[in-house]
Amino acid sequence: MAKIAIDPVTRIEGHLRIEAQTDGGMVTDAWSSSTMFRGMELVLRDRDPRDAWVFAQRI
Amino acid sequence: MHMENHSESSLMQALAQRGVSRRDFLKFCTFMAGTLALPAGMTPKIAQALESAKRPPVVWLEFQDCCADTETFLRASNPSVATIILELISLNYHETIMAAAGHQAEALLEQTVQEGGYITIVEGSIPTKDNGVYCCIGGRSAVDIVNEVAGNAAAVITVGACATWGGWPSSRPSPTGAKGVRDVVKGVPIINLPGCPHNVVNSVATIVYYLTYGSLPDTDHIGRPLFAYGKRIHDNCERRGHFDAGQYVEIWDDDASRKGWCLYKMGCKGPETYMNCPTVRFNDGTNWPVGAGHGCVGCAEVGFWDNMTPFYKRLPEVPGFGVEVTADKVGLALTGATLAGIGVHAVASTIRNRGGRRHPGEEAASSEEDVAEEG
């Protein structure tokens, strides 16, 4: 039984961490976490709706 | 290729293998001299410097980003430009494109930092709230990483609004306390290439300048290179003639918009934005927002997500510009602020551009104001 972590996962857009539980060379359980948060929804609140696309396309 | 084989540099050989001829290379150097606003006679000096330059290691850090500046950098659609720059630098670490992952990737980063003398390019903002928990890579916070990696770099280049001053993650209400590199890392030379995204022509030109002169180009009061951010979009806009003639788009898809008239009344922020978009354009010079029929949103300016919104309100009505003023007066006020921070040489040239010039545009703007008041 060993636990491995791959962080950062590269060649993707964004930040990702993978943890995997292995047993005899087989993955028995795995967890993924997105390790970055900006709060787009909170920023969009109370703004002119016509501006929403300019923000949201920068996700 | 034939006569000068004996003196051909390794850069030339590497480029030739990738189908980039010496002629292509010299065209690139001429393009760079033009972008950097250097005299054409500088082309041979740039070529010579690039041929003899030692490839600097480059570490590209991504934090709270959308990858757009990476896309921009890789999307240098002219293959010779992209090839040339990738031959000129040694890109040791870049999460989105590197082959290594996990601890192998982090080991490469650590090795580059230990060896020193590298350039750090930063994309994305740095969250400072709650001990920087909102962006972690390899188990470390962005604050830690940027302080170690950018803090020990020979030079730092920020690409895009987020890395420069925080970008939209830092806009109201700034949920994660996002900041730009200049607000987090101290004591290291930083050059800022804001924009949303920045333009690859400007990042490549900055690197070429660094390789040619061994220093970073002159900047304005917020660390933007003057060659790229020294001129107002409004002054170089291809639709400027329509502004001067009082010919405005009034509603989307009206006859005026089909004719390509001025977008000032549709909220264009060109009169208060400084960047070279009208001249270098994007996607290898294909087009830029105003050319495509949408006003400038002011993305090269600090705080534009809060200060220049709503994007479709025209300038004087945007909060922060309380008084009714013409576009040129708005521009002048902002120029005054800009001038405070930059060198005498630049002051002289900016004043020469604008000083004392009273053109038809001011009349047009005044009459347009009257119309607005009637409405």
Interface residues (C-beta under 8 A of the other chain):
Chain A: A5 I6 D7 P8 V9 T10 R11 I12 E13 G14 H15 R17 T35 M36 F37 R38 G39 M40 L42 V43 R47 D48 R50 D51 V54 F55 R58 I59
Chain B: E62 F63 Q64 C66 C67 A68 E95 T96 I97 M98 A99 A100 A101 G102 A105 E106 S125 P127 Y134 C135 C136 I137 G138 G139 G167 W168 P169 S171 R172 P173 P175 T176 A178 C196 V297 W305 T309 P310 F311 Y312 K313
